[in-house]
Amino acid sequence: MPNSNLTEAKRAKNDEFYTQYADIEKEINAYLEYDPNVFRGKTILLPCDDPEWSNFTKYFAQKFEPLGLKKLISTSYAAESKTYKGVYQPTLFEMSAPYYDKVKTVQNGKIFTLTRDKTGDHKVNVDDLEWQYLKGDGDFRSDEIKALRDEADIIITNPPFSLFREFLAWIVEARKQFVIIGNKNCVTYKEVFPLFMENKMWSGRTEWSGGLWFETKDPSDVDKVIDGVNMKNVSSVWFTNIDHGRRHQPLALMTMADNLKYSKHKEIQGKKAYDRYDNYDAIEVPFTDSIPSDYDGVMGVPLSFLDKYSPDQFEIVGITKTWFGAAAKTYPPQIQVGSNGQKTNVTKLNDGATLKLDTPPSGQTYYMIGNKYYTQLYARVLIKHKKAAK
């Protein structure tokens, strides 16, 4: 399962996941369709990369002239500094360079730059990349890479999963535009959700369903072999602060009455009303396509709503997991009854949106306070319709 894959990656700190060229092209095309000049005259930095293998470097080097780039910079971590210690072998490309160094190849990162027609063929493309060893190991937190960050206009990469919070803060600190990959659940982080709420960060163009497939260099961490390449599926999506057209496409929605009558979801169809949270004044909307078009109050929707969120249609007012932007009722200690009937004293109901139950559910975890029964839902984004968009 994708979520377990991500957990395994974090536990093992295997950050060696390589993004597919087609996924990069699909995502970047969305920004170009919305604004053909979005990258023109810009310096793009690809940090935490592996330029000799990376499809990010390959894509932007090949598209240097069509995109109208001013400069492309790509940096890598030193082999000794990577969290996953596989068998390292320098490429023939590196070893054939006159300044190849047996020590630096494992201790230093590399920097690739592209600005000019080096080969004299009157084109600027991947053949014109120039490289050298970095002074340090290529860690994005170093002063050396920070200086490159400050020089760049846009930062694009698949950062290490284990360092996502730090990496995002590193970008935000410098107030740069970005297109990066992260796991879906990171939107619940206290360092991340406020950026969504304040429209300083949003979902990229690529749909959230299915996650993303990456090439992995770890032979013990493979989900599928595609055309001889070891691939891993991870619950990851694109995040950005660059505009694209999908972000301004409103959802086509039914009224509350029509949802209750015609919804394709058994959790909605035939009910008398939408469930309401016991600890916050909002209704539970378990599916994005079940958002009622005519409800003026606050609604709790799945995280996957952010995939289709349009700031022209909705306002984000908070999130239930950390209750950022919202104040929920506090419960006294509870008894958690597991699906196997095991009872534990907990305070988990304060960690998210809660529904009150008439009877205890069968085969599911639930909570008891006295003779009252409750269930807790996964993290919900709290939203309202924008009145002008109704």
C-alpha positions as CSV (number, residue, x, y, z in Angstrom):
1,M,0.0,0.0,0.0
2,P,1.3,3.5,-0.8
3,N,1.1,4.8,2.8
4,S,3.0,1.8,4.1
5,N,5.6,2.4,1.4
6,L,6.1,5.9,2.6
7,T,6.4,4.8,6.2
8,E,9.0,2.2,5.1
9,A,10.9,4.8,3.2
10,K,11.0,7.1,6.3
11,R,12.0,4.3,8.6
12,A,14.9,3.2,6.3
13,K,15.6,6.8,5.3
14,N,15.7,5.6,1.7
15,D,15.4,8.9,-0.1
16,E,16.8,7.6,-3.4
17,F,13.6,7.9,-5.5
18,Y,14.0,9.2,-9.0
19,T,11.1,11.0,-10.7
20,Q,10.0,9.8,-14.2
21,Y,10.5,12.1,-17.1
22,A,6.9,11.8,-18.2
23,D,5.6,12.9,-14.8
24,I,7.9,16.0,-14.8
25,E,6.8,16.9,-18.4
26,K,3.1,16.5,-17.5
27,E,3.3,18.7,-14.5
28,I,5.4,21.4,-16.0
29,N,3.2,21.6,-19.1
30,A,0.3,22.7,-16.9
31,Y,2.1,25.9,-15.9
32,L,3.1,26.6,-19.5
33,E,-0.5,26.1,-20.7
34,Y,-1.6,28.7,-18.1
35,D,1.3,31.1,-18.8
36,P,3.6,30.3,-21.7
37,N,6.2,32.7,-20.3
38,V,6.2,31.5,-16.7
39,F,9.9,30.3,-16.9
40,R,11.2,32.9,-19.4
41,G,14.2,34.8,-18.2
42,K,14.3,32.8,-15.0
43,T,17.1,31.0,-13.2
44,I,15.9,27.5,-12.1
45,L,17.6,25.6,-9.3
46,L,17.3,21.8,-9.0
47,P,18.7,21.0,-5.6
48,C,18.8,17.6,-3.9
49,D,19.2,16.2,-7.4
50,D,21.5,13.7,-9.0
51,P,22.3,15.5,-12.3
52,E,24.0,12.6,-14.0
53,W,20.8,10.4,-13.5
54,S,18.1,13.0,-12.9
55,N,15.2,13.5,-15.3
56,F,14.7,17.0,-13.8
57,T,18.1,18.0,-15.1
58,K,17.5,16.2,-18.4
59,Y,14.1,17.8,-18.9
60,F,15.1,21.4,-18.2
61,A,18.4,21.1,-20.1
62,Q,16.6,19.8,-23.2
63,K,13.9,22.5,-22.8
64,F,16.3,25.3,-22.0
65,E,15.7,27.3,-25.2
66,P,11.9,26.6,-25.7
67,L,11.3,27.7,-22.0
68,G,13.5,30.8,-22.5
69,L,15.6,30.0,-19.4
70,K,18.3,32.4,-18.2
71,K,20.2,29.8,-16.3
72,L,19.9,26.2,-15.0
73,I,21.6,25.0,-11.9
74,S,21.5,21.4,-10.6
75,T,23.2,20.1,-7.5
76,S,23.7,16.7,-6.0
77,Y,24.5,15.2,-2.6
78,A,27.9,13.5,-2.1
79,A,27.7,9.7,-2.2
80,E,28.9,9.5,1.4
81,S,26.2,11.9,2.6
82,K,23.2,10.1,1.2
83,T,21.0,8.3,3.6
84,Y,20.8,5.2,1.4
85,K,24.3,3.7,1.1
86,G,24.2,1.6,-2.1
87,V,27.2,0.5,-4.1
88,Y,28.7,3.7,-5.6
89,Q,30.4,3.8,-8.9
90,P,31.2,7.1,-10.6
91,T,29.9,7.5,-14.2
92,L,32.1,7.3,-17.2
93,F,31.1,10.9,-17.8
94,E,32.7,12.0,-14.6
95,M,35.7,9.8,-14.8
96,S,36.6,11.0,-18.3
97,A,36.8,14.6,-17.1
98,P,40.4,16.0,-16.6
99,Y,39.5,17.2,-13.1
100,Y,38.0,13.9,-11.9
101,D,39.0,13.3,-8.3
102,K,38.7,9.9,-6.5
103,V,38.2,11.5,-3.1
104,K,35.9,14.3,-4.1
105,T,33.6,11.9,-6.1
106,V,32.4,10.4,-2.8
107,Q,32.9,13.3,-0.4
108,N,31.7,16.3,-2.5
109,G,28.5,17.1,-4.2
110,K,28.4,18.2,-7.8
111,I,27.0,21.3,-9.5
112,F,25.9,21.3,-13.1
113,T,25.1,24.7,-14.8
114,L,23.7,25.6,-18.2
115,T,23.8,29.1,-19.6
116,R,25.5,29.0,-23.0
117,D,26.2,27.2,-26.3
118,K,29.4,25.4,-25.2
119,T,29.6,23.0,-28.2
120,G,29.2,25.6,-30.9
121,D,26.2,24.0,-32.6
122,H,24.1,27.2,-32.1
123,K,21.8,25.4,-29.6
124,V,21.7,25.5,-25.8
125,N,20.7,22.0,-24.5
126,V,21.8,19.1,-22.5
127,D,25.1,18.8,-24.4
128,D,26.2,22.2,-23.1
129,L,25.9,21.3,-19.3
130,E,29.1,22.2,-17.4
131,W,30.0,20.7,-14.1
132,Q,32.4,20.8,-11.2
133,Y,32.7,19.6,-7.7
134,L,31.0,21.6,-4.9
135,K,33.1,22.7,-2.0
136,G,30.9,20.7,0.3
137,D,28.6,17.7,0.2
138,G,25.7,19.4,-1.5
139,D,23.4,19.6,1.6
140,F,20.7,22.2,0.8
141,R,21.1,23.6,4.3
142,S,24.8,24.6,3.7
143,D,25.8,28.1,3.0
144,E,27.0,27.0,-0.5
145,I,23.6,25.8,-1.6
146,K,21.8,28.6,0.2
147,A,23.7,31.0,-2.0
148,L,22.4,29.2,-5.1
149,R,18.9,29.3,-3.7
150,D,19.1,33.0,-3.3
151,E,20.4,33.4,-6.8
152,A,17.5,31.3,-8.3
153,D,14.0,32.5,-9.2
154,I,12.3,29.0,-9.1
155,I,13.2,25.9,-7.2
156,I,12.1,22.5,-8.7
157,T,12.9,19.1,-7.3
158,N,11.9,15.9,-5.5
159,P,13.4,16.6,-2.1
160,P,14.3,13.8,0.4
161,F,11.1,12.6,2.0
162,S,12.8,12.5,5.4
163,L,13.7,16.2,5.2
164,F,10.5,17.6,3.6
165,R,9.5,20.0,6.4
166,E,13.0,21.5,6.6
167,F,13.2,21.7,2.8
168,L,9.9,23.6,2.5
169,A,10.8,26.0,5.3
170,W,14.1,26.6,3.4
171,I,12.2,27.6,0.3
172,V,9.6,29.7,2.1
173,E,12.3,31.5,4.1
174,A,13.8,32.8,0.8
175,R,10.3,33.6,-0.7
176,K,11.0,31.6,-3.9
177,Q,8.6,30.1,-6.4
178,F,8.7,26.3,-6.3
179,V,7.4,23.1,-7.8
180,I,8.2,20.2,-5.5
181,I,7.1,16.6,-4.6
182,G,6.0,15.6,-1.2
183,N,3.7,13.0,0.4
184,K,0.0,13.7,0.6
185,N,-0.2,13.6,4.4
186,C,2.3,16.4,4.8
187,V,-0.5,18.8,4.3
188,T,-1.6,18.0,7.9
189,Y,1.8,19.2,9.3
190,K,1.6,22.4,11.3
191,E,4.4,23.8,9.2
192,V,2.6,23.1,5.9
193,F,-1.2,23.5,6.3
194,P,-1.1,27.3,7.1
195,L,0.5,27.8,3.6
196,F,-2.5,26.1,2.0
197,M,-4.9,28.1,4.2
198,E,-3.3,31.4,3.2
199,N,-3.0,30.4,-0.5
200,K,0.8,30.5,-0.4
201,M,1.0,26.9,-1.5
202,W,-1.4,24.6,-3.4
203,S,-1.7,21.3,-5.2
204,G,0.1,20.9,-8.5
205,R,-1.7,19.9,-11.7
206,T,-1.2,16.1,-11.4
207,E,-4.1,14.2,-9.8
208,W,-3.6,12.8,-6.3
209,S,-5.1,9.4,-7.0
210,G,-2.7,6.5,-7.3
211,G,0.4,8.3,-6.0
212,L,3.5,8.6,-8.2
213,W,5.9,5.9,-9.5
214,F,9.6,6.4,-8.9
215,E,12.7,4.6,-10.0
216,T,14.5,3.2,-6.9
217,K,18.1,2.3,-6.6
218,D,17.4,0.0,-3.6
219,P,16.8,-3.5,-4.9
220,S,15.1,-4.5,-1.6
221,D,12.5,-1.7,-2.0
222,V,10.7,-2.5,-5.2
223,D,7.0,-2.7,-6.0
224,K,7.2,-3.5,-9.7
225,V,9.8,-3.9,-12.5
226,I,8.8,-1.9,-15.6
227,D,11.0,-2.4,-18.7
228,G,13.8,-3.7,-16.6
229,V,13.7,-0.7,-14.2
230,N,13.0,-1.1,-10.4
231,M,10.0,1.0,-9.5
232,K,8.4,2.1,-6.3
233,N,4.9,3.6,-5.8
234,V,4.7,6.2,-3.1
235,S,1.7,8.3,-1.9
236,S,3.3,11.5,-3.3
237,V,1.9,14.6,-5.1
238,W,3.2,17.9,-6.5
239,F,3.1,21.1,-4.5
240,T,3.6,24.6,-5.8
241,N,3.0,28.3,-5.6
242,I,3.0,28.8,-9.3
243,D,-0.5,29.2,-10.9
244,H,-2.1,26.7,-13.3
245,G,-5.4,26.4,-14.9
246,R,-6.8,23.5,-13.0
247,R,-6.7,25.6,-9.8
248,H,-9.4,27.9,-11.2
249,Q,-11.8,25.2,-12.5
250,P,-14.8,25.1,-10.2
251,L,-16.3,21.9,-9.1
252,A,-19.8,21.0,-10.5
253,L,-21.9,20.2,-7.4
254,M,-25.4,19.1,-6.6
255,T,-27.6,20.6,-3.9
256,M,-27.8,19.0,-0.5
257,A,-31.2,17.6,-1.2
258,D,-30.1,16.1,-4.5
259,N,-27.0,14.6,-2.9
260,L,-29.1,12.9,-0.2
261,K,-31.4,11.6,-3.0
262,Y,-29.1,10.7,-5.9
263,S,-25.5,10.5,-4.6
264,K,-23.6,7.5,-5.9
265,H,-22.1,7.0,-2.4
266,K,-24.0,4.7,0.0
267,E,-22.7,6.8,2.9
268,I,-24.8,9.8,1.6
269,Q,-27.7,8.5,-0.5
270,G,-30.9,7.8,1.5
271,K,-29.8,9.7,4.6
272,K,-32.1,12.3,6.1
273,A,-29.2,14.7,6.6
274,Y,-25.4,15.0,6.6
275,D,-23.7,14.0,9.8
276,R,-22.5,16.8,12.0
277,Y,-19.4,16.7,14.2
278,D,-19.9,16.5,17.9
279,N,-16.9,18.6,18.7
280,Y,-17.1,21.3,16.0
281,D,-19.9,23.1,14.2
282,A,-19.5,21.6,10.7
283,I,-21.0,18.8,8.6
284,E,-19.1,15.7,7.5
285,V,-18.7,15.4,3.7
286,P,-16.8,12.2,3.2
287,F,-16.4,12.7,-0.6
288,T,-15.4,15.8,-2.6
289,D,-18.1,15.2,-5.2
290,S,-20.7,15.2,-2.3
291,I,-20.0,18.8,-1.3
292,P,-23.5,20.4,-1.3
293,S,-23.7,23.5,-3.5
294,D,-26.2,25.2,-1.3
295,Y,-24.8,24.8,2.2
296,D,-23.5,28.1,3.7
297,G,-21.8,26.6,6.8
298,V,-18.5,24.9,7.4
299,M,-17.9,21.5,5.9
300,G,-15.2,18.9,6.7
301,V,-13.8,17.3,3.5
302,P,-11.1,14.7,2.9
303,L,-7.5,15.8,2.3
304,S,-7.9,14.8,-1.4
305,F,-10.2,17.8,-1.8
306,L,-7.0,19.9,-2.1
307,D,-6.5,18.1,-5.4
308,K,-9.5,20.0,-6.8
309,Y,-9.6,23.1,-4.6
310,S,-10.3,26.4,-6.3
311,P,-9.8,29.5,-4.2
312,D,-12.3,31.2,-6.5
313,Q,-15.0,28.7,-5.2
314,F,-14.0,27.9,-1.6
315,E,-12.3,29.3,1.4
316,I,-10.2,27.1,3.7
317,V,-10.9,27.9,7.3
318,G,-9.0,25.2,9.2
319,I,-8.1,21.5,9.6
320,T,-9.3,19.0,12.1
321,K,-6.1,17.0,12.9
322,T,-4.2,19.9,14.6
323,W,-7.3,22.2,14.7
324,F,-5.3,24.9,13.1
325,G,-7.7,27.8,12.3
326,A,-10.4,26.2,14.4
327,A,-11.3,25.7,18.1
328,A,-12.8,22.3,19.0
329,K,-14.5,21.1,22.1
330,T,-12.2,19.2,24.5
331,Y,-13.2,15.8,25.7
332,P,-12.4,14.2,29.0
333,P,-10.3,10.9,28.9
334,Q,-12.0,8.1,27.0
335,I,-12.0,4.4,26.7
336,Q,-10.9,3.2,23.3
337,V,-12.5,-0.1,22.3
338,G,-10.4,-1.8,19.6
339,S,-11.9,-3.9,16.8
340,N,-10.9,-6.9,18.8
341,G,-12.7,-5.6,21.9
342,Q,-9.5,-4.6,23.8
343,K,-10.0,-1.5,25.9
344,T,-7.4,1.2,26.5
345,N,-7.6,4.6,28.3
346,V,-6.8,7.4,25.8
347,T,-7.4,11.0,24.9
348,K,-7.5,10.5,21.2
349,L,-10.9,12.2,20.5
350,N,-9.2,15.5,20.9
351,D,-7.0,14.8,17.9
352,G,-9.6,15.2,15.2
353,A,-13.2,15.5,14.0
354,T,-15.6,13.3,16.1
355,L,-19.0,11.8,15.4
356,K,-21.4,10.7,18.1
357,L,-22.9,7.3,17.7
358,D,-26.3,5.9,18.8
359,T,-24.8,2.4,19.2
360,P,-21.3,1.0,19.2
361,P,-20.2,-0.1,15.7
362,S,-19.4,-3.8,15.0
363,G,-15.8,-4.7,14.2
364,Q,-14.5,-1.1,14.3
365,T,-12.5,0.9,16.8
366,Y,-14.7,3.3,18.8
367,Y,-14.5,5.4,22.0
368,M,-16.6,5.6,25.2
369,I,-17.2,8.4,27.6
370,G,-19.6,7.1,30.2
371,N,-22.4,5.4,28.3
372,K,-21.9,7.5,25.1
373,Y,-20.2,6.2,22.0
374,Y,-18.0,8.1,19.5
375,T,-15.9,7.5,16.4
376,Q,-13.1,9.7,15.1
377,L,-12.5,10.5,11.5
378,Y,-9.3,10.9,9.6
379,A,-8.0,14.5,9.1
380,R,-10.5,16.8,7.4
381,V,-10.0,20.1,5.7
382,L,-12.6,22.6,6.9
383,I,-14.0,24.7,4.1
384,K,-16.8,27.2,3.2
385,H,-18.3,28.3,-0.1
386,K,-17.3,31.7,-1.2
387,K,-20.5,33.6,-1.4
388,A,-19.6,35.3,-4.7
389,A,-18.9,31.9,-6.2
390,K,-22.2,30.3,-5.4
